[in-house]
């Protein structure tokens, strides 16, 4: 949650330079969009990472549990 706050404040500074991010009216909207984007990215990335780890484990098991002559 805290990285989202810092990221939304950085976006507020980019959109309104010279204004304190806490005074920006759309800060809650930026915070919500940042949280949504982080959730969407994690839902898209993490299953792919875990699938690659599972594939690597299966390949390792097949390699070490089977006889090389059979393969």
mmCIF file of the N, C-alpha and C atoms, coordinates in Angstrom:
data_MODEL
# 
_entry.id   MODEL 
# 
loop_
_atom_site.group_PDB 
_atom_site.id 
_atom_site.type_symbol 
_atom_site.label_atom_id 
_atom_site.label_alt_id 
_atom_site.label_comp_id 
_atom_site.label_asym_id 
_atom_site.label_entity_id 
_atom_site.label_seq_id 
_atom_site.pdbx_PDB_ins_code 
_atom_site.Cartn_x 
_atom_site.Cartn_y 
_atom_site.Cartn_z 
_atom_site.occupancy 
_atom_site.B_iso_or_equiv 
_atom_site.pdbx_formal_charge 
_atom_site.auth_seq_id 
_atom_site.auth_comp_id 
_atom_site.auth_asym_id 
_atom_site.auth_atom_id 
_atom_site.pdbx_PDB_model_num 
ATOM 1   N N  . UNK A 1 1  ? 0.818  -1.188  0.000   1.00 0.00 ? 1  UNK A N  1 
ATOM 2   C CA . UNK A 1 1  ? 0.000  0.000   0.000   1.00 0.00 ? 1  UNK A CA 1 
ATOM 3   C C  . UNK A 1 1  ? 0.863  1.253   0.000   1.00 0.00 ? 1  UNK A C  1 
ATOM 4   N N  . UNK A 1 2  ? 1.956  1.243   0.760   1.00 0.00 ? 2  UNK A N  1 
ATOM 5   C CA . UNK A 1 2  ? 2.786  2.438   0.830   1.00 0.00 ? 2  UNK A CA 1 
ATOM 6   C C  . UNK A 1 2  ? 3.461  2.768   -0.496  1.00 0.00 ? 2  UNK A C  1 
ATOM 7   N N  . UNK A 1 3  ? 3.959  1.780   -1.268  1.00 0.00 ? 3  UNK A N  1 
ATOM 8   C CA . UNK A 1 3  ? 4.503  2.149   -2.580  1.00 0.00 ? 3  UNK A CA 1 
ATOM 9   C C  . UNK A 1 3  ? 3.454  2.790   -3.474  1.00 0.00 ? 3  UNK A C  1 
ATOM 10  N N  . UNK A 1 4  ? 2.212  2.391   -3.337  1.00 0.00 ? 4  UNK A N  1 
ATOM 11  C CA . UNK A 1 4  ? 1.147  3.000   -4.134  1.00 0.00 ? 4  UNK A CA 1 
ATOM 12  C C  . UNK A 1 4  ? 0.957  4.467   -3.769  1.00 0.00 ? 4  UNK A C  1 
ATOM 13  N N  . UNK A 1 5  ? 1.081  4.769   -2.501  1.00 0.00 ? 5  UNK A N  1 
ATOM 14  C CA . UNK A 1 5  ? 0.953  6.161   -2.071  1.00 0.00 ? 5  UNK A CA 1 
ATOM 15  C C  . UNK A 1 5  ? 2.083  6.986   -2.664  1.00 0.00 ? 5  UNK A C  1 
ATOM 16  N N  . UNK A 1 6  ? 3.318  6.469   -2.594  1.00 0.00 ? 6  UNK A N  1 
ATOM 17  C CA . UNK A 1 6  ? 4.456  7.208   -3.133  1.00 0.00 ? 6  UNK A CA 1 
ATOM 18  C C  . UNK A 1 6  ? 4.340  7.362   -4.645  1.00 0.00 ? 6  UNK A C  1 
ATOM 19  N N  . UNK A 1 7  ? 3.882  6.320   -5.315  1.00 0.00 ? 7  UNK A N  1 
ATOM 20  C CA . UNK A 1 7  ? 3.729  6.387   -6.762  1.00 0.00 ? 7  UNK A CA 1 
ATOM 21  C C  . UNK A 1 7  ? 2.626  7.363   -7.154  1.00 0.00 ? 7  UNK A C  1 
ATOM 22  N N  . UNK A 1 8  ? 1.524  7.354   -6.432  1.00 0.00 ? 8  UNK A N  1 
ATOM 23  C CA . UNK A 1 8  ? 0.450  8.299   -6.752  1.00 0.00 ? 8  UNK A CA 1 
ATOM 24  C C  . UNK A 1 8  ? 0.888  9.733   -6.467  1.00 0.00 ? 8  UNK A C  1 
ATOM 25  N N  . UNK A 1 9  ? 1.690  9.943   -5.422  1.00 0.00 ? 9  UNK A N  1 
ATOM 26  C CA . UNK A 1 9  ? 2.216  11.287  -5.160  1.00 0.00 ? 9  UNK A CA 1 
ATOM 27  C C  . UNK A 1 9  ? 3.178  11.725  -6.256  1.00 0.00 ? 9  UNK A C  1 
ATOM 28  N N  . UNK A 1 10 ? 3.990  10.798  -6.748  1.00 0.00 ? 10 UNK A N  1 
ATOM 29  C CA . UNK A 1 10 ? 4.903  11.133  -7.846  1.00 0.00 ? 10 UNK A CA 1 
ATOM 30  C C  . UNK A 1 10 ? 4.121  11.489  -9.108  1.00 0.00 ? 10 UNK A C  1 
ATOM 31  N N  . UNK A 1 11 ? 3.054  10.749  -9.385  1.00 0.00 ? 11 UNK A N  1 
ATOM 32  C CA . UNK A 1 11 ? 2.213  11.082  -10.536 1.00 0.00 ? 11 UNK A CA 1 
ATOM 33  C C  . UNK A 1 11 ? 1.541  12.440  -10.352 1.00 0.00 ? 11 UNK A C  1 
ATOM 34  N N  . UNK A 1 12 ? 1.113  12.737  -9.143  1.00 0.00 ? 12 UNK A N  1 
ATOM 35  C CA . UNK A 1 12 ? 0.495  14.040  -8.877  1.00 0.00 ? 12 UNK A CA 1 
ATOM 36  C C  . UNK A 1 12 ? 1.499  15.164  -9.084  1.00 0.00 ? 12 UNK A C  1 
ATOM 37  N N  . UNK A 1 13 ? 2.754  14.941  -8.687  1.00 0.00 ? 13 UNK A N  1 
ATOM 38  C CA . UNK A 1 13 ? 3.791  15.955  -8.912  1.00 0.00 ? 13 UNK A CA 1 
ATOM 39  C C  . UNK A 1 13 ? 4.067  16.152  -10.393 1.00 0.00 ? 13 UNK A C  1 
ATOM 40  N N  . UNK A 1 14 ? 4.029  15.052  -11.158 1.00 0.00 ? 14 UNK A N  1 
ATOM 41  C CA . UNK A 1 14 ? 4.246  15.177  -12.601 1.00 0.00 ? 14 UNK A CA 1 
ATOM 42  C C  . UNK A 1 14 ? 3.100  15.921  -13.278 1.00 0.00 ? 14 UNK A C  1 
ATOM 43  N N  . UNK A 1 15 ? 1.883  15.659  -12.839 1.00 0.00 ? 15 UNK A N  1 
ATOM 44  C CA . UNK A 1 15 ? 0.726  16.287  -13.467 1.00 0.00 ? 15 UNK A CA 1 
ATOM 45  C C  . UNK A 1 15 ? 0.527  17.732  -13.019 1.00 0.00 ? 15 UNK A C  1 
ATOM 46  N N  . UNK A 1 16 ? 0.899  18.033  -11.781 1.00 0.00 ? 16 UNK A N  1 
ATOM 47  C CA . UNK A 1 16 ? 0.771  19.397  -11.242 1.00 0.00 ? 16 UNK A CA 1 
ATOM 48  C C  . UNK A 1 16 ? 2.085  19.803  -10.590 1.00 0.00 ? 16 UNK A C  1 
ATOM 49  N N  . UNK A 1 17 ? 3.078  20.213  -11.365 1.00 0.00 ? 17 UNK A N  1 
ATOM 50  C CA . UNK A 1 17 ? 4.358  20.584  -10.756 1.00 0.00 ? 17 UNK A CA 1 
ATOM 51  C C  . UNK A 1 17 ? 4.202  21.835  -9.882  1.00 0.00 ? 17 UNK A C  1 
ATOM 52  N N  . UNK A 1 18 ? 4.909  21.831  -8.782  1.00 0.00 ? 18 UNK A N  1 
ATOM 53  C CA . UNK A 1 18 ? 4.875  22.971  -7.876  1.00 0.00 ? 18 UNK A CA 1 
ATOM 54  C C  . UNK A 1 18 ? 3.743  22.940  -6.867  1.00 0.00 ? 18 UNK A C  1 
ATOM 55  N N  . UNK A 1 19 ? 2.902  21.934  -6.923  1.00 0.00 ? 19 UNK A N  1 
ATOM 56  C CA . UNK A 1 19 ? 1.780  21.820  -5.989  1.00 0.00 ? 19 UNK A CA 1 
ATOM 57  C C  . UNK A 1 19 ? 2.039  20.617  -5.088  1.00 0.00 ? 19 UNK A C  1 
ATOM 58  N N  . UNK A 1 20 ? 1.759  20.787  -3.812  1.00 0.00 ? 20 UNK A N  1 
ATOM 59  C CA . UNK A 1 20 ? 1.922  19.675  -2.875  1.00 0.00 ? 20 UNK A CA 1 
ATOM 60  C C  . UNK A 1 20 ? 0.950  18.555  -3.259  1.00 0.00 ? 20 UNK A C  1 
ATOM 61  N N  . UNK A 1 21 ? 1.438  17.326  -3.395  1.00 0.00 ? 21 UNK A N  1 
ATOM 62  C CA . UNK A 1 21 ? 0.554  16.224  -3.815  1.00 0.00 ? 21 UNK A CA 1 
ATOM 63  C C  . UNK A 1 21 ? -0.632 16.001  -2.883  1.00 0.00 ? 21 UNK A C  1 
ATOM 64  N N  . UNK A 1 22 ? -0.480 16.365  -1.610  1.00 0.00 ? 22 UNK A N  1 
ATOM 65  C CA . UNK A 1 22 ? -1.598 16.173  -0.678  1.00 0.00 ? 22 UNK A CA 1 
ATOM 66  C C  . UNK A 1 22 ? -2.723 17.171  -0.918  1.00 0.00 ? 22 UNK A C  1 
ATOM 67  N N  . UNK A 1 23 ? -2.425 18.250  -1.659  1.00 0.00 ? 23 UNK A N  1 
ATOM 68  C CA . UNK A 1 23 ? -3.444 19.258  -1.958  1.00 0.00 ? 23 UNK A CA 1 
ATOM 69  C C  . UNK A 1 23 ? -4.139 19.017  -3.291  1.00 0.00 ? 23 UNK A C  1 
ATOM 70  N N  . UNK A 1 24 ? -3.709 18.006  -4.025  1.00 0.00 ? 24 UNK A N  1 
ATOM 71  C CA . UNK A 1 24 ? -4.300 17.726  -5.332  1.00 0.00 ? 24 UNK A CA 1 
ATOM 72  C C  . UNK A 1 24 ? -5.651 17.047  -5.121  1.00 0.00 ? 24 UNK A C  1 
ATOM 73  N N  . UNK A 1 25 ? -6.656 17.531  -5.828  1.00 0.00 ? 25 UNK A N  1 
ATOM 74  C CA . UNK A 1 25 ? -8.017 17.023  -5.626  1.00 0.00 ? 25 UNK A CA 1 
ATOM 75  C C  . UNK A 1 25 ? -8.177 15.585  -6.101  1.00 0.00 ? 25 UNK A C  1 
ATOM 76  N N  . UNK A 1 26 ? -7.409 15.187  -7.115  1.00 0.00 ? 26 UNK A N  1 
ATOM 77  C CA . UNK A 1 26 ? -7.581 13.846  -7.668  1.00 0.00 ? 26 UNK A CA 1 
ATOM 78  C C  . UNK A 1 26 ? -6.574 12.845  -7.102  1.00 0.00 ? 26 UNK A C  1 
ATOM 79  N N  . UNK A 1 27 ? -5.972 13.154  -5.954  1.00 0.00 ? 27 UNK A N  1 
ATOM 80  C CA . UNK A 1 27 ? -5.031 12.217  -5.330  1.00 0.00 ? 27 UNK A CA 1 
ATOM 81  C C  . UNK A 1 27 ? -5.678 10.868  -4.999  1.00 0.00 ? 27 UNK A C  1 
ATOM 82  N N  . UNK A 1 28 ? -6.898 10.822  -4.443  1.00 0.00 ? 28 UNK A N  1 
ATOM 83  C CA . UNK A 1 28 ? -7.523 9.517   -4.184  1.00 0.00 ? 28 UNK A CA 1 
ATOM 84  C C  . UNK A 1 28 ? -7.753 8.713   -5.462  1.00 0.00 ? 28 UNK A C  1 
ATOM 85  N N  . UNK A 1 29 ? -8.090 9.407   -6.543  1.00 0.00 ? 29 UNK A N  1 
ATOM 86  C CA . UNK A 1 29 ? -8.274 8.707   -7.815  1.00 0.00 ? 29 UNK A CA 1 
ATOM 87  C C  . UNK A 1 29 ? -6.954 8.123   -8.307  1.00 0.00 ? 29 UNK A C  1 
ATOM 88  N N  . UNK A 1 30 ? -5.874 8.910   -8.216  1.00 0.00 ? 30 UNK A N  1 
ATOM 89  C CA . UNK A 1 30 ? -4.561 8.390   -8.615  1.00 0.00 ? 30 UNK A CA 1 
ATOM 90  C C  . UNK A 1 30 ? -4.161 7.200   -7.757  1.00 0.00 ? 30 UNK A C  1 
ATOM 91  N N  . UNK A 1 31 ? -4.437 7.288   -6.458  1.00 0.00 ? 31 UNK A N  1 
ATOM 92  C CA . UNK A 1 31 ? -4.111 6.188   -5.556  1.00 0.00 ? 31 UNK A CA 1 
ATOM 93  C C  . UNK A 1 31 ? -4.898 4.933   -5.932  1.00 0.00 ? 31 UNK A C  1 
ATOM 94  N N  . UNK A 1 32 ? -6.185 5.092   -6.228  1.00 0.00 ? 32 UNK A N  1 
ATOM 95  C CA . UNK A 1 32 ? -7.008 3.940   -6.615  1.00 0.00 ? 32 UNK A CA 1 
ATOM 96  C C  . UNK A 1 32 ? -6.539 3.335   -7.930  1.00 0.00 ? 32 UNK A C  1 
ATOM 97  N N  . UNK A 1 33 ? -6.226 4.184   -8.896  1.00 0.00 ? 33 UNK A N  1 
ATOM 98  C CA . UNK A 1 33 ? -5.734 3.681   -10.182 1.00 0.00 ? 33 UNK A CA 1 
ATOM 99  C C  . UNK A 1 33 ? -4.390 2.976   -10.034 1.00 0.00 ? 33 UNK A C  1 
ATOM 100 N N  . UNK A 1 34 ? -3.538 3.501   -9.159  1.00 0.00 ? 34 UNK A N  1 
ATOM 101 C CA . UNK A 1 34 ? -2.239 2.870   -8.923  1.00 0.00 ? 34 UNK A CA 1 
ATOM 102 C C  . UNK A 1 34 ? -2.418 1.502   -8.283  1.00 0.00 ? 34 UNK A C  1 
ATOM 103 N N  . UNK A 1 35 ? -3.304 1.404   -7.293  1.00 0.00 ? 35 UNK A N  1 
ATOM 104 C CA . UNK A 1 35 ? -3.569 0.104   -6.670  1.00 0.00 ? 35 UNK A CA 1 
ATOM 105 C C  . UNK A 1 35 ? -4.144 -0.888  -7.676  1.00 0.00 ? 35 UNK A C  1 
ATOM 106 N N  . UNK A 1 36 ? -5.060 -0.415  -8.512  1.00 0.00 ? 36 UNK A N  1 
ATOM 107 C CA . UNK A 1 36 ? -5.660 -1.284  -9.522  1.00 0.00 ? 36 UNK A CA 1 
ATOM 108 C C  . UNK A 1 36 ? -4.602 -1.773  -10.500 1.00 0.00 ? 36 UNK A C  1 
ATOM 109 N N  . UNK A 1 37 ? -3.726 -0.873  -10.948 1.00 0.00 ? 37 UNK A N  1 
ATOM 110 C CA . UNK A 1 37 ? -2.685 -1.252  -11.906 1.00 0.00 ? 37 UNK A CA 1 
ATOM 111 C C  . UNK A 1 37 ? -1.721 -2.265  -11.292 1.00 0.00 ? 37 UNK A C  1 
ATOM 112 N N  . UNK A 1 38 ? -1.345 -2.065  -10.038 1.00 0.00 ? 38 UNK A N  1 
ATOM 113 C CA . UNK A 1 38 ? -0.450 -3.019  -9.383  1.00 0.00 ? 38 UNK A CA 1 
ATOM 114 C C  . UNK A 1 38 ? -1.116 -4.381  -9.251  1.00 0.00 ? 38 UNK A C  1 
ATOM 115 N N  . UNK A 1 39 ? -2.388 -4.405  -8.919  1.00 0.00 ? 39 UNK A N  1 
ATOM 116 C CA . UNK A 1 39 ? -3.109 -5.673  -8.818  1.00 0.00 ? 39 UNK A CA 1 
ATOM 117 C C  . UNK A 1 39 ? -3.226 -6.365  -10.159 1.00 0.00 ? 39 UNK A C  1 
ATOM 118 N N  . UNK A 1 40 ? -3.512 -5.596  -11.202 1.00 0.00 ? 40 UNK A N  1 
ATOM 119 C CA . UNK A 1 40 ? -3.630 -6.182  -12.540 1.00 0.00 ? 40 UNK A CA 1 
ATOM 120 C C  . UNK A 1 40 ? -2.300 -6.751  -13.013 1.00 0.00 ? 40 UNK A C  1 
ATOM 121 N N  . UNK A 1 41 ? -1.226 -6.021  -12.755 1.00 0.00 ? 41 UNK A N  1 
ATOM 122 C CA . UNK A 1 41 ? 0.098  -6.509  -13.158 1.00 0.00 ? 41 UNK A CA 1 
ATOM 123 C C  . UNK A 1 41 ? 0.449  -7.777  -12.395 1.00 0.00 ? 41 UNK A C  1 
ATOM 124 N N  . UNK A 1 42 ? 0.175  -7.797  -11.092 1.00 0.00 ? 42 UNK A N  1 
ATOM 125 C CA . UNK A 1 42 ? 0.524  -8.987  -10.316 1.00 0.00 ? 42 UNK A CA 1 
ATOM 126 C C  . UNK A 1 42 ? -0.318 -10.187 -10.727 1.00 0.00 ? 42 UNK A C  1 
ATOM 127 N N  . UNK A 1 43 ? -1.585 -9.972  -11.047 1.00 0.00 ? 43 UNK A N  1 
ATOM 128 C CA . UNK A 1 43 ? -2.414 -11.089 -11.509 1.00 0.00 ? 43 UNK A CA 1 
ATOM 129 C C  . UNK A 1 43 ? -1.974 -11.596 -12.877 1.00 0.00 ? 43 UNK A C  1 
ATOM 130 N N  . UNK A 1 44 ? -1.348 -10.742 -13.663 1.00 0.00 ? 44 UNK A N  1 
ATOM 131 C CA . UNK A 1 44 ? -0.893 -11.138 -14.994 1.00 0.00 ? 44 UNK A CA 1 
ATOM 132 C C  . UNK A 1 44 ? 0.490  -11.779 -14.943 1.00 0.00 ? 44 UNK A C  1 
ATOM 133 N N  . UNK A 1 45 ? 1.374  -11.282 -14.059 1.00 0.00 ? 45 UNK A N  1 
ATOM 134 C CA . UNK A 1 45 ? 2.771  -11.721 -14.038 1.00 0.00 ? 45 UNK A CA 1 
ATOM 135 C C  . UNK A 1 45 ? 2.976  -12.952 -13.167 1.00 0.00 ? 45 UNK A C  1 
ATOM 136 N N  . UNK A 1 46 ? 2.433  -12.978 -11.958 1.00 0.00 ? 46 UNK A N  1 
ATOM 137 C CA . UNK A 1 46 ? 2.744  -14.045 -11.019 1.00 0.00 ? 46 UNK A CA 1 
ATOM 138 C C  . UNK A 1 46 ? 2.351  -15.439 -11.501 1.00 0.00 ? 46 UNK A C  1 
ATOM 139 N N  . UNK A 1 47 ? 1.199  -15.638 -12.139 1.00 0.00 ? 47 UNK A N  1 
ATOM 140 C CA . UNK A 1 47 ? 0.902  -16.986 -12.639 1.00 0.00 ? 47 UNK A CA 1 
ATOM 141 C C  . UNK A 1 47 ? 1.909  -17.461 -13.688 1.00 0.00 ? 47 UNK A C  1 
ATOM 142 N N  . UNK A 1 48 ? 2.405  -16.544 -14.495 1.00 0.00 ? 48 UNK A N  1 
ATOM 143 C CA . UNK A 1 48 ? 3.401  -16.919 -15.502 1.00 0.00 ? 48 UNK A CA 1 
ATOM 144 C C  . UNK A 1 48 ? 4.716  -17.327 -14.851 1.00 0.00 ? 48 UNK A C  1 
ATOM 145 N N  . UNK A 1 49 ? 5.102  -16.606 -13.807 1.00 0.00 ? 49 UNK A N  1 
ATOM 146 C CA . UNK A 1 49 ? 6.340  -16.942 -13.102 1.00 0.00 ? 49 UNK A CA 1 
ATOM 147 C C  . UNK A 1 49 ? 6.204  -18.306 -12.435 1.00 0.00 ? 49 UNK A C  1 
ATOM 148 N N  . UNK A 1 50 ? 5.080  -18.540 -11.744 1.00 0.00 ? 50 UNK A N  1 
ATOM 149 C CA . UNK A 1 50 ? 4.908  -19.825 -11.070 1.00 0.00 ? 50 UNK A CA 1 
ATOM 150 C C  . UNK A 1 50 ? 4.789  -20.965 -12.079 1.00 0.00 ? 50 UNK A C  1 
ATOM 151 N N  . UNK A 1 51 ? 4.209  -20.702 -13.247 1.00 0.00 ? 51 UNK A N  1 
ATOM 152 C CA . UNK A 1 51 ? 4.130  -21.744 -14.279 1.00 0.00 ? 51 UNK A CA 1 
ATOM 153 C C  . UNK A 1 51 ? 5.519  -22.094 -14.790 1.00 0.00 ? 51 UNK A C  1 
ATOM 154 N N  . UNK A 1 52 ? 6.374  -21.104 -14.956 1.00 0.00 ? 52 UNK A N  1 
ATOM 155 C CA . UNK A 1 52 ? 7.742  -21.391 -15.409 1.00 0.00 ? 52 UNK A CA 1 
ATOM 156 C C  . UNK A 1 52 ? 8.525  -22.162 -14.356 1.00 0.00 ? 52 UNK A C  1 
ATOM 157 N N  . UNK A 1 53 ? 8.307  -21.825 -13.095 1.00 0.00 ? 53 UNK A N  1 
ATOM 158 C CA . UNK A 1 53 ? 8.982  -22.561 -12.023 1.00 0.00 ? 53 UNK A CA 1 
ATOM 159 C C  . UNK A 1 53 ? 8.507  -24.006 -12.015 1.00 0.00 ? 53 UNK A C  1 
ATOM 160 N N  . UNK A 1 54 ? 7.198  -24.219 -12.160 1.00 0.00 ? 54 UNK A N  1 
ATOM 161 C CA . UNK A 1 54 ? 6.658  -25.583 -12.174 1.00 0.00 ? 54 UNK A CA 1 
ATOM 162 C C  . UNK A 1 54 ? 7.181  -26.362 -13.374 1.00 0.00 ? 54 UNK A C  1 
ATOM 163 N N  . UNK A 1 55 ? 7.290  -25.717 -14.525 1.00 0.00 ? 55 UNK A N  1 
ATOM 164 C CA . UNK A 1 55 ? 7.822  -26.390 -15.711 1.00 0.00 ? 55 UNK A CA 1 
ATOM 165 C C  . UNK A 1 55 ? 9.279  -26.773 -15.499 1.00 0.00 ? 55 UNK A C  1 
ATOM 166 N N  . UNK A 1 56 ? 10.048 -25.887 -14.898 1.00 0.00 ? 56 UNK A N  1 
ATOM 167 C CA . UNK A 1 56 ? 11.457 -26.185 -14.630 1.00 0.00 ? 56 UNK A CA 1 
ATOM 168 C C  . UNK A 1 56 ? 11.586 -27.340 -13.638 1.00 0.00 ? 56 UNK A C  1 
ATOM 169 N N  . UNK A 1 57 ? 10.716 -27.374 -12.628 1.00 0.00 ? 57 UNK A N  1 
ATOM 170 C CA . UNK A 1 57 ? 10.760 -28.478 -11.660 1.00 0.00 ? 57 UNK A CA 1 
ATOM 171 C C  . UNK A 1 57 ? 10.414 -29.806 -12.325 1.00 0.00 ? 57 UNK A C  1 
ATOM 172 N N  . UNK A 1 58 ? 9.404  -29.799 -13.188 1.00 0.00 ? 58 UNK A N  1 
ATOM 173 C CA . UNK A 1 58 ? 9.044  -31.034 -13.895 1.00 0.00 ? 58 UNK A CA 1 
ATOM 174 C C  . UNK A 1 58 ? 10.184 -31.504 -14.789 1.00 0.00 ? 58 UNK A C  1 
ATOM 175 N N  . UNK A 1 59 ? 10.808 -30.572 -15.480 1.00 0.00 ? 59 UNK A N  1 
ATOM 176 C CA . UNK A 1 59 ? 11.930 -30.943 -16.344 1.00 0.00 ? 59 UNK A CA 1 
ATOM 177 C C  . UNK A 1 59 ? 13.075 -31.513 -15.511 1.00 0.00 ? 59 UNK A C  1 
ATOM 178 N N  . UNK A 1 60 ? 13.314 -30.922 -14.350 1.00 0.00 ? 60 UNK A N  1 
ATOM 179 C CA . UNK A 1 60 ? 14.374 -31.422 -13.486 1.00 0.00 ? 60 UNK A CA 1 
ATOM 180 C C  . UNK A 1 60 ? 14.035 -32.829 -12.997 1.00 0.00 ? 60 UNK A C  1 
ATOM 181 N N  . UNK A 1 61 ? 12.782 -33.040 -12.579 1.00 0.00 ? 61 UNK A N  1 
ATOM 182 C CA . UNK A 1 61 ? 12.377 -34.362 -12.107 1.00 0.00 ? 61 UNK A CA 1 
ATOM 183 C C  . UNK A 1 61 ? 12.467 -35.403 -13.217 1.00 0.00 ? 61 UNK A C  1 
ATOM 184 N N  . UNK A 1 62 ? 12.018 -35.066 -14.406 1.00 0.00 ? 62 UNK A N  1 
ATOM 185 C CA . UNK A 1 62 ? 12.094 -36.009 -15.521 1.00 0.00 ? 62 UNK A CA 1 
ATOM 186 C C  . UNK A 1 62 ? 13.543 -36.336 -15.825 1.00 0.00 ? 62 UNK A C  1 
ATOM 187 N N  . UNK A 1 63 ? 14.395 -35.347 -15.777 1.00 0.00 ? 63 UNK A N  1 
ATOM 188 C CA . UNK A 1 63 ? 15.810 -35.568 -16.088 1.00 0.00 ? 63 UNK A CA 1 
ATOM 189 C C  . UNK A 1 63 ? 16.483 -36.460 -15.048 1.00 0.00 ? 63 UNK A C  1 
ATOM 190 N N  . UNK A 1 64 ? 16.218 -36.214 -13.773 1.00 0.00 ? 64 UNK A N  1 
ATOM 191 C CA . UNK A 1 64 ? 16.925 -36.946 -12.729 1.00 0.00 ? 64 UNK A CA 1 
ATOM 192 C C  . UNK A 1 64 ? 16.247 -38.238 -12.290 1.00 0.00 ? 64 UNK A C  1 
ATOM 193 N N  . UNK A 1 65 ? 14.979 -38.428 -12.606 1.00 0.00 ? 65 UNK A N  1 
ATOM 194 C CA . UNK A 1 65 ? 14.297 -39.639 -12.170 1.00 0.00 ? 65 UNK A CA 1 
ATOM 195 C C  . UNK A 1 65 ? 14.165 -40.688 -13.266 1.00 0.00 ? 65 UNK A C  1 
ATOM 196 N N  . UNK A 1 66 ? 14.473 -40.334 -14.480 1.00 0.00 ? 66 UNK A N  1 
ATOM 197 C CA . UNK A 1 66 ? 14.401 -41.317 -15.563 1.00 0.00 ? 66 UNK A CA 1 
ATOM 198 C C  . UNK A 1 66 ? 15.801 -41.701 -15.998 1.00 0.00 ? 66 UNK A C  1 
ATOM 199 N N  . UNK A 1 67 ? 15.869 -42.846 -16.591 1.00 0.00 ? 67 UNK A N  1 
ATOM 200 C CA . UNK A 1 67 ? 17.154 -43.321 -17.101 1.00 0.00 ? 67 UNK A CA 1 
ATOM 201 C C  . UNK A 1 67 ? 17.457 -42.595 -18.407 1.00 0.00 ? 67 UNK A C  1 
ATOM 202 N N  . UNK A 1 68 ? 18.701 -42.204 -18.592 1.00 0.00 ? 68 UNK A N  1 
ATOM 203 C CA . UNK A 1 68 ? 19.075 -41.483 -19.804 1.00 0.00 ? 68 UNK A CA 1 
ATOM 204 C C  . UNK A 1 68 ? 18.873 -42.329 -21.059 1.00 0.00 ? 68 UNK A C  1 
ATOM 205 N N  . UNK A 1 69 ? 18.984 -43.637 -20.925 1.00 0.00 ? 69 UNK A N  1 
ATOM 206 C CA . UNK A 1 69 ? 18.828 -44.499 -22.093 1.00 0.00 ? 69 UNK A CA 1 
ATOM 207 C C  . UNK A 1 69 ? 17.369 -44.585 -22.541 1.00 0.00 ? 69 UNK A C  1 
ATOM 208 N N  . UNK A 1 70 ? 16.443 -44.420 -21.602 1.00 0.00 ? 70 UNK A N  1 
ATOM 209 C CA . UNK A 1 70 ? 15.029 -44.485 -21.944 1.00 0.00 ? 70 UNK A CA 1 
ATOM 210 C C  . UNK A 1 70 ? 14.624 -43.238 -22.717 1.00 0.00 ? 70 UNK A C  1 
ATOM 211 N N  . UNK A 1 71 ? 15.159 -42.113 -22.321 1.00 0.00 ? 71 UNK A N  1 
ATOM 212 C CA . UNK A 1 71 ? 14.820 -40.858 -23.001 1.00 0.00 ? 71 UNK A CA 1 
ATOM 213 C C  . UNK A 1 71 ? 15.508 -40.863 -24.310 1.00 0.00 ? 71 UNK A C  1 
# 
